[in-house]
Amino acid sequence: MINENKIREACASNRERGFKMLMDSFQVPIYNYIRRLVVSHEDAEDVLQEVFIRVFRHIDQFREESSLSTWIYRIATNESLRLLNSRKEEGVVSAEDVQEELMGKLKASDYIDYENELAVKFQEAILSLPEKQRLVFNLRYYDELEYDEIARVLDSKVETLKVNYHYAKEKIKEYILNR
Protein backbone atom coordinates (compact mmCIF):
# COMPACT_ATOMS: atom_id res chain seq x y z
CA MET A 1 0.00 0.00 0.00
CA ILE A 2 1.29 3.41 -0.94
CA ASN A 3 1.76 5.77 1.98
CA GLU A 4 1.11 9.13 0.35
CA ASN A 5 1.72 11.06 3.58
CA LYS A 6 5.27 9.68 3.82
CA ILE A 7 5.90 10.57 0.19
CA ARG A 8 4.63 14.15 0.65
CA GLU A 9 6.69 14.55 3.84
CA ALA A 10 9.77 13.20 2.09
CA CYS A 11 9.23 15.55 -0.86
CA ALA A 12 8.96 18.47 1.54
CA SER A 13 12.13 17.60 3.47
CA ASN A 14 14.30 16.18 0.68
CA ARG A 15 12.85 16.70 -2.76
CA GLU A 16 15.04 14.14 -4.56
CA ARG A 17 14.49 11.39 -1.99
CA GLY A 18 10.77 12.09 -1.90
CA PHE A 19 10.55 12.06 -5.67
CA LYS A 20 12.37 8.71 -5.77
CA MET A 21 9.79 7.33 -3.34
CA LEU A 22 7.04 8.76 -5.51
CA MET A 23 8.53 7.18 -8.66
CA ASP A 24 8.98 3.82 -6.93
CA SER A 25 5.35 3.87 -5.83
CA PHE A 26 3.61 5.23 -8.92
CA GLN A 27 5.76 4.46 -11.96
CA VAL A 28 4.32 1.01 -12.74
CA PRO A 29 0.60 1.73 -12.22
CA ILE A 30 0.81 5.05 -14.08
CA TYR A 31 2.76 3.45 -16.95
CA ASN A 32 0.11 0.72 -17.22
CA TYR A 33 -2.67 3.30 -17.23
CA ILE A 34 -0.96 5.37 -19.91
CA ARG A 35 -0.17 2.27 -21.98
CA ARG A 36 -3.85 1.32 -22.05
CA LEU A 37 -4.63 4.78 -23.42
CA VAL A 38 -1.87 5.28 -25.97
CA VAL A 39 -1.12 1.58 -26.63
CA SER A 40 2.48 1.68 -27.84
CA HIS A 41 5.32 1.19 -25.38
CA GLU A 42 7.33 4.06 -26.89
CA ASP A 43 4.44 6.51 -26.61
CA ALA A 44 3.70 5.32 -23.07
CA GLU A 45 7.34 5.85 -22.06
CA ASP A 46 7.31 9.37 -23.55
CA VAL A 47 4.07 10.30 -21.81
CA LEU A 48 5.26 8.76 -18.52
CA GLN A 49 8.39 10.88 -18.68
CA GLU A 50 6.31 14.01 -19.29
CA VAL A 51 4.02 13.12 -16.38
CA PHE A 52 6.85 12.76 -13.90
CA ILE A 53 8.60 15.88 -15.16
CA ARG A 54 5.37 17.80 -14.48
CA VAL A 55 4.98 16.16 -11.09
CA PHE A 56 8.59 16.95 -10.14
CA ARG A 57 8.27 20.57 -11.26
CA HIS A 58 4.95 21.14 -9.51
CA ILE A 59 5.01 18.87 -6.44
CA ASP A 60 5.41 21.91 -4.19
CA GLN A 61 2.18 23.32 -5.71
CA PHE A 62 0.16 20.21 -4.87
CA ARG A 63 -2.71 21.60 -2.78
CA GLU A 64 -3.89 18.33 -1.23
CA GLU A 65 -7.46 18.89 -2.43
CA SER A 66 -7.32 15.27 -3.53
CA SER A 67 -5.00 12.36 -2.95
CA LEU A 68 -1.56 12.43 -4.50
CA SER A 69 -2.47 9.46 -6.69
CA THR A 70 -5.57 11.28 -8.01
CA TRP A 71 -3.42 14.28 -8.89
CA ILE A 72 -0.89 12.09 -10.71
CA TYR A 73 -3.62 10.18 -12.58
CA ARG A 74 -5.10 13.49 -13.68
CA ILE A 75 -1.74 14.63 -15.03
CA ALA A 76 -1.30 11.25 -16.76
CA THR A 77 -4.76 11.54 -18.30
CA ASN A 78 -4.09 15.06 -19.55
CA GLU A 79 -0.69 14.14 -20.99
CA SER A 80 -2.09 11.01 -22.69
CA LEU A 81 -4.95 12.97 -24.21
CA ARG A 82 -2.53 15.69 -25.27
CA LEU A 83 -0.52 13.09 -27.21
CA LEU A 84 -3.62 11.57 -28.83
CA ASN A 85 -5.03 15.00 -29.70
CA SER A 86 -1.71 16.09 -31.18
CA ARG A 87 -1.93 13.08 -33.50
CA LYS A 88 -5.31 14.31 -34.69
CA GLU A 89 -3.97 17.83 -35.21
CA GLU A 90 -0.67 16.83 -36.85
CA GLY A 91 -2.25 15.07 -39.76
CA VAL A 92 -5.66 16.67 -39.43
CA VAL A 93 -7.11 13.19 -38.98
CA SER A 94 -10.35 12.15 -37.37
CA ALA A 95 -10.85 10.46 -34.03
CA GLU A 96 -11.65 7.29 -35.98
CA ASP A 97 -8.25 7.47 -37.70
CA VAL A 98 -6.49 7.79 -34.35
CA GLN A 99 -8.56 4.86 -33.06
CA GLU A 100 -7.57 2.82 -36.12
CA GLU A 101 -3.92 3.72 -35.50
CA LEU A 102 -4.25 2.54 -31.89
CA MET A 103 -5.78 -0.76 -33.07
CA GLY A 104 -2.84 -1.23 -35.43
CA LYS A 105 -0.38 -0.54 -32.63
CA LEU A 106 -2.24 -2.99 -30.39
CA LYS A 107 -1.84 -5.71 -33.00
CA ALA A 108 1.84 -4.89 -33.47
CA SER A 109 2.68 -4.76 -29.77
CA ASP A 110 3.61 -7.37 -27.21
CA TYR A 111 1.14 -5.86 -24.73
CA ILE A 112 -1.31 -8.73 -24.81
CA ASP A 113 -1.17 -12.45 -25.49
CA TYR A 114 -2.38 -12.94 -29.05
CA GLU A 115 -2.90 -16.63 -28.43
CA ASN A 116 -5.86 -15.59 -26.30
CA GLU A 117 -8.46 -14.43 -28.82
CA LEU A 118 -10.78 -13.15 -26.09
CA ALA A 119 -8.03 -10.92 -24.67
CA VAL A 120 -7.50 -9.43 -28.13
CA LYS A 121 -11.21 -8.80 -28.60
CA PHE A 122 -11.43 -7.29 -25.12
CA GLN A 123 -8.61 -4.81 -25.83
CA GLU A 124 -10.04 -3.97 -29.24
CA ALA A 125 -13.44 -3.40 -27.64
CA ILE A 126 -11.93 -1.00 -25.12
CA LEU A 127 -10.13 0.91 -27.87
CA SER A 128 -13.38 1.18 -29.82
CA LEU A 129 -15.07 3.06 -26.96
CA PRO A 130 -15.53 6.82 -27.09
CA GLU A 131 -12.75 8.62 -25.25
CA LYS A 132 -14.67 9.44 -22.06
CA GLN A 133 -16.03 5.89 -21.72
CA ARG A 134 -12.57 4.44 -22.35
CA LEU A 135 -11.05 6.65 -19.63
CA VAL A 136 -13.75 5.78 -17.10
CA PHE A 137 -13.58 2.08 -17.94
CA ASN A 138 -9.79 1.93 -17.58
CA LEU A 139 -9.74 3.81 -14.30
CA ARG A 140 -12.56 1.74 -12.80
CA TYR A 141 -11.84 -1.71 -14.22
CA TYR A 142 -8.05 -1.84 -14.30
CA ASP A 143 -6.97 0.76 -11.76
CA GLU A 144 -9.88 -0.06 -9.44
CA LEU A 145 -10.48 3.56 -8.53
CA GLU A 146 -13.71 4.53 -6.77
CA TYR A 147 -16.12 6.74 -8.67
CA ASP A 148 -15.45 9.75 -6.44
CA GLU A 149 -11.73 9.50 -7.20
CA ILE A 150 -12.38 9.07 -10.93
CA ALA A 151 -14.60 12.16 -10.72
CA ARG A 152 -11.64 14.15 -9.40
CA VAL A 153 -9.27 12.73 -12.01
CA LEU A 154 -11.61 13.48 -14.91
CA ASP A 155 -13.30 16.54 -13.38
CA SER A 156 -16.72 15.01 -13.85
CA LYS A 157 -19.80 14.06 -11.84
CA VAL A 158 -20.04 10.63 -10.23
CA GLU A 159 -23.47 9.99 -11.77
CA THR A 160 -22.14 10.76 -15.26
CA LEU A 161 -19.21 8.41 -14.70
CA LYS A 162 -21.49 5.59 -13.58
CA VAL A 163 -23.54 5.99 -16.76
CA ASN A 164 -20.37 6.08 -18.89
CA TYR A 165 -19.04 2.94 -17.19
CA HIS A 166 -22.36 1.15 -17.69
CA TYR A 167 -22.45 2.04 -21.41
CA ALA A 168 -18.80 1.06 -21.78
CA LYS A 169 -19.47 -2.39 -20.30
CA GLU A 170 -22.47 -2.85 -22.59
CA LYS A 171 -20.51 -1.80 -25.68
CA ILE A 172 -17.65 -4.13 -24.75
CA LYS A 173 -20.04 -7.07 -24.34
CA GLU A 174 -21.69 -6.26 -27.66
CA TYR A 175 -18.32 -5.92 -29.41
CA ILE A 176 -17.06 -9.26 -28.10
CA LEU A 177 -20.29 -11.12 -28.88
CA ASN A 178 -20.65 -9.73 -32.40
CA ARG A 179 -17.08 -10.02 -33.69
N, C-alpha and C positions, 0 to 999 in steps of 0.2 A: 504494500500500500504506500502510495506517495504521501509524504508528509510535507504539504505545501507550506506550512508555517516555518519549518526548519529551512526550507529552500529560501523563502523570503528573508528570514533572519540572516542566513548565510550571505545572500546577495547584498544585504544592507551593510554587513560588517566586512566582508571580503568579496567584492564583486566577482572576481575570477573563480574563486572556490564555489561560490553560490551558483554561478552560471554553469560550472561543471556538474554540480548536483542536479541542476535543472535539466541539462542535456542528458545526463544519465537516466533521469526519470522519464523524460518526455520524448526523447528522440525516436524510439521505436514506435510507440502508438501514433505519434504525429506523422511519421513517415508512412505508416500503413494507411492512415486516413487520407493523406495526400495522394498516395499511390492509387487508391480506389477512385479518386476523382480525376486524376490526370493520366492514369494507366501506366505510362512508360516509366521505367526505373530512372532514366536520365532526367526526365522532366520532374519526377518526384524528388530527386536529389537536389536539383536546382531550386525548386520551390522550398524544400526543407531548409536549405541554406539561407534563403531570403527570410524565411520565418524566424529563424534563430538570430539572424543579424538584427531584425526589427525588435525582437524580444530583448536582445542584449542592449541595443541602443536606448530602449524605452522602459526597461525594467524599473527604473527609479520613478517613472510616471504612472506605474500601475497603481490604480486607486482603490483596489480591493472592493469594488462594487460587486464583483463576482469572484469565483474561485480563480486561481492562477491557471488551472487547466482550461477553464472556459475561455479565458482571455487568449491563451495560446491557440486553442481550437479556432477561435474567431479570426485570429491573424492567419492561421493556416487556410481557413476557408477563403478569406479575402485574397490571399496570395495565389491560391489555386484557381479561383475564378478570374483573377487578373490574367493569369497565363492563358486560360481557355478563351477569355474574351479577346486577348491580344491576337490569338490565332484567327479569330473571326475578323478582326480589323485588318490584320496584315494582308490577307488575301481577299478581303471583302467577301468572305464565305458565310454561308448560313449556319445556323445552329445544327441543322441536320448534317452538314458537311463535317463540322467538328465532331459530331457524334459518330459519323462514319469513320473518321480518322481514328477516334478512340477505339472503335471496334477492331479496326485493322491492327492497331498497336496491341490490343488485348490478344489477338490471335498470334501475333509475332513475339509475344513476351513469354517469359518463363514464370509468370505470376500465378498461374493456375495449372492444375494437372489436366492436360488435354485428353488423357485416357478416360477421365470422368466426364461423360457427355452432359450430365446434369449440372455439374459445376460450371461448365462452359455456358450452358443456357442461362444459368442463374446470373453469371456475370454479364452476359449480353443483355439480359432482361433489365438489370440495374442500369446499365449504360443507356438503355433505350428510354429511361424515365426522363421526364422534364427535370430541369436543373434543381428546382426547389425540392421536388419529391426525392430525387437522388441524394441530395444533401441530408434531408431528414432521415431517409432510410439508412444511409451509412452511419450517421451519428447514433441512431437508436439501435439498429440491428447489430452492427459490428462493434461500435465503441461503447455500447450499452449505457448511453447517457440518458438521464431522466428528461422528460419533456421540458421541465422548467429550465434545465441547464441548456438544452438545445435552443430554447426560446432566447436565452441570453447570447448564445453563439451566433444565431441567425437573425437576431433582433426581430423576433416575430412573436405572435400570440400562441400560447399553448394549444388552444382549441384549433387554430389553423394548422398547427403542426400535426395534431392527432388526425385531422382529416387528410392531410398530405400523406402521412404514414399509411393510413388505411388504403387510400387510392394506390399508393406505391405497391403495397402488398397484393392488391387485387390485380394490378397490371402485370406484376411479376408472375403471379399464378397463371394469368391468361397467356402471357408470352411463353411460358414453359409448356403449357398444355397444348398450345396451338402451333408449335414449331417442331 
